[in-house]
Amino acid sequence: MTARIREFLKNRHEDGPCLVLDLDVVRDNYASFSRALPDTRVFYAVKANPAPEILKVLADLGSSFDVASVSETCAGISAMPCRRPSSSRAAAWSAMPALSRRKWC
């Protein structure tokens, strides 16, 4: 647990369970993982945690995204620089060169 997370939890007003992530840890983990596999392309499963803050950090670091739904696709596109979410599935599909494409059910 990082000092930043410890401080957050110490000052938090309890109102139920919460998930606390340190974006610096996300950055460090991505960097370590991508360094360990230098000839691969890293894909983050948006379904695992679609928080915009996490997706933005990963997009800025050069991550690609694995998506399985329209909402995951839009979340990934929103995180990528110079991209905006689209309500049109066809537009979202064609706008995601860095995203893994799966067949829609």
PAVO-165050 format. One record per residue (C-alpha): residue number from 0; residue in three letters; chain; x, y, z. Coordinates in nm, 3 decimals, decimal comma, padded with zeros to 5 digits. Layout:
// PAVO-165050
+-----+------+-------+---------+---------+---------+
:  nr : rest : kette :       X :       Y :       Z :
+-----+------+-------+---------+---------+---------+
: NUM :  ALA :     A :       X :       Y :       Z :
...
+-----+------+-------+---------+---------+---------+
END
This chain:
// PAVO-165050
+-----+------+-------+---------+---------+---------+
:  nr : rest : kette :       X :       Y :       Z :
+-----+------+-------+---------+---------+---------+
:   0 :  MET :     A :  00,000 :  00,000 :  00,000 :
:   1 :  THR :     A :  00,141 :  00,337 : -00,097 :
:   2 :  ALA :     A :  00,165 :  00,634 :  00,139 :
:   3 :  ARG :     A : -00,088 :  00,820 : -00,075 :
:   4 :  ILE :     A : -00,345 :  00,540 : -00,035 :
:   5 :  ARG :     A : -00,277 :  00,513 :  00,340 :
:   6 :  GLU :     A : -00,337 :  00,888 :  00,376 :
:   7 :  PHE :     A : -00,659 :  00,870 :  00,171 :
:   8 :  LEU :     A : -00,795 :  00,585 :  00,383 :
:   9 :  LYS :     A : -00,697 :  00,758 :  00,707 :
:  10 :  ASN :     A : -00,894 :  01,073 :  00,614 :
:  11 :  ARG :     A : -01,185 :  00,899 :  00,440 :
:  12 :  HIS :     A : -01,536 :  00,927 :  00,583 :
:  13 :  GLU :     A : -01,666 :  00,572 :  00,583 :
:  14 :  ASP :     A : -01,977 :  00,536 :  00,368 :
:  15 :  GLY :     A : -01,941 :  00,181 :  00,240 :
:  16 :  PRO :     A : -01,684 : -00,019 :  00,050 :
:  17 :  CYS :     A : -01,459 :  00,145 : -00,206 :
:  18 :  LEU :     A : -01,180 :  00,060 : -00,444 :
:  19 :  VAL :     A : -00,871 :  00,277 : -00,409 :
:  20 :  LEU :     A : -00,603 :  00,284 : -00,678 :
:  21 :  ASP :     A : -00,290 :  00,492 : -00,702 :
:  22 :  LEU :     A : -00,241 :  00,599 : -01,065 :
:  23 :  ASP :     A :  00,134 :  00,615 : -01,007 :
:  24 :  VAL :     A :  00,122 :  00,241 : -00,931 :
:  25 :  VAL :     A : -00,078 :  00,184 : -01,251 :
:  26 :  ARG :     A :  00,193 :  00,375 : -01,444 :
:  27 :  ASP :     A :  00,475 :  00,181 : -01,277 :
:  28 :  ASN :     A :  00,306 : -00,156 : -01,335 :
:  29 :  TYR :     A :  00,243 : -00,077 : -01,702 :
:  30 :  ALA :     A :  00,604 :  00,034 : -01,748 :
:  31 :  SER :     A :  00,739 : -00,280 : -01,577 :
:  32 :  PHE :     A :  00,512 : -00,507 : -01,778 :
:  33 :  SER :     A :  00,594 : -00,344 : -02,113 :
:  34 :  ARG :     A :  00,968 : -00,348 : -02,035 :
:  35 :  ALA :     A :  00,950 : -00,718 : -01,948 :
:  36 :  LEU :     A :  00,789 : -00,792 : -02,287 :
:  37 :  PRO :     A :  00,953 : -00,539 : -02,521 :
:  38 :  ASP :     A :  00,846 : -00,704 : -02,847 :
:  39 :  THR :     A :  00,478 : -00,720 : -02,758 :
:  40 :  ARG :     A :  00,188 : -00,481 : -02,760 :
:  41 :  VAL :     A :  00,010 : -00,443 : -02,425 :
:  42 :  PHE :     A : -00,371 : -00,465 : -02,427 :
:  43 :  TYR :     A : -00,567 : -00,363 : -02,118 :
:  44 :  ALA :     A : -00,905 : -00,535 : -02,069 :
:  45 :  VAL :     A : -01,144 : -00,243 : -02,029 :
:  46 :  LYS :     A : -01,395 : -00,476 : -01,861 :
:  47 :  ALA :     A : -01,148 : -00,520 : -01,569 :
:  48 :  ASN :     A : -01,188 : -00,156 : -01,465 :
:  49 :  PRO :     A : -01,329 :  00,101 : -01,708 :
:  50 :  ALA :     A : -01,253 :  00,401 : -01,487 :
:  51 :  PRO :     A : -01,173 :  00,692 : -01,722 :
:  52 :  GLU :     A : -00,874 :  00,797 : -01,510 :
:  53 :  ILE :     A : -00,711 :  00,456 : -01,551 :
:  54 :  LEU :     A : -00,786 :  00,437 : -01,924 :
:  55 :  LYS :     A : -00,643 :  00,787 : -01,976 :
:  56 :  VAL :     A : -00,318 :  00,700 : -01,795 :
:  57 :  LEU :     A : -00,281 :  00,379 : -01,996 :
:  58 :  ALA :     A : -00,365 :  00,549 : -02,327 :
:  59 :  ASP :     A : -00,106 :  00,819 : -02,257 :
:  60 :  LEU :     A :  00,151 :  00,544 : -02,195 :
:  61 :  GLY :     A :  00,072 :  00,381 : -02,530 :
:  62 :  SER :     A : -00,147 :  00,093 : -02,414 :
:  63 :  SER :     A : -00,399 : -00,066 : -02,645 :
:  64 :  PHE :     A : -00,737 : -00,179 : -02,518 :
:  65 :  ASP :     A : -00,928 : -00,506 : -02,534 :
:  66 :  VAL :     A : -01,301 : -00,434 : -02,563 :
:  67 :  ALA :     A : -01,606 : -00,659 : -02,585 :
:  68 :  SER :     A : -01,899 : -00,416 : -02,600 :
:  69 :  VAL :     A : -02,001 : -00,081 : -02,742 :
:  70 :  SER :     A : -01,972 :  00,087 : -02,401 :
:  71 :  GLU :     A : -01,618 : -00,053 : -02,354 :
:  72 :  THR :     A : -01,529 :  00,063 : -02,705 :
:  73 :  CYS :     A : -01,650 :  00,415 : -02,631 :
:  74 :  ALA :     A : -01,461 :  00,419 : -02,300 :
:  75 :  GLY :     A : -01,141 :  00,317 : -02,480 :
:  76 :  ILE :     A : -01,191 :  00,571 : -02,757 :
:  77 :  SER :     A : -01,258 :  00,846 : -02,501 :
:  78 :  ALA :     A : -00,926 :  00,772 : -02,331 :
:  79 :  MET :     A : -00,726 :  00,790 : -02,653 :
:  80 :  PRO :     A : -00,584 :  01,130 : -02,752 :
:  81 :  CYS :     A : -00,796 :  01,325 : -03,002 :
:  82 :  ARG :     A : -01,084 :  01,076 : -02,987 :
:  83 :  ARG :     A : -01,443 :  01,128 : -02,878 :
:  84 :  PRO :     A : -01,705 :  00,865 : -02,799 :
:  85 :  SER :     A : -01,962 :  00,799 : -03,066 :
:  86 :  SER :     A : -02,316 :  00,674 : -03,035 :
:  87 :  SER :     A : -02,281 :  00,506 : -03,374 :
:  88 :  ARG :     A : -02,142 :  00,153 : -03,351 :
:  89 :  ALA :     A : -02,005 :  00,176 : -03,707 :
:  90 :  ALA :     A : -01,825 :  00,502 : -03,631 :
:  91 :  ALA :     A : -01,682 :  00,367 : -03,307 :
:  92 :  TRP :     A : -01,572 :  00,046 : -03,481 :
:  93 :  SER :     A : -01,385 :  00,232 : -03,756 :
:  94 :  ALA :     A : -01,229 :  00,480 : -03,511 :
:  95 :  MET :     A : -01,045 :  00,226 : -03,296 :
:  96 :  PRO :     A : -00,715 :  00,132 : -03,461 :
:  97 :  ALA :     A : -00,546 :  00,073 : -03,124 :
:  98 :  LEU :     A : -00,829 : -00,134 : -02,985 :
:  99 :  SER :     A : -00,876 : -00,507 : -03,011 :
: 100 :  ARG :     A : -01,190 : -00,586 : -03,209 :
: 101 :  ARG :     A : -01,420 : -00,869 : -03,115 :
: 102 :  LYS :     A : -01,735 : -00,978 : -03,295 :
: 103 :  TRP :     A : -02,048 : -00,822 : -03,155 :
: 104 :  CYS :     A : -02,309 : -01,068 : -03,022 :
+-----+------+-------+---------+---------+---------+
END
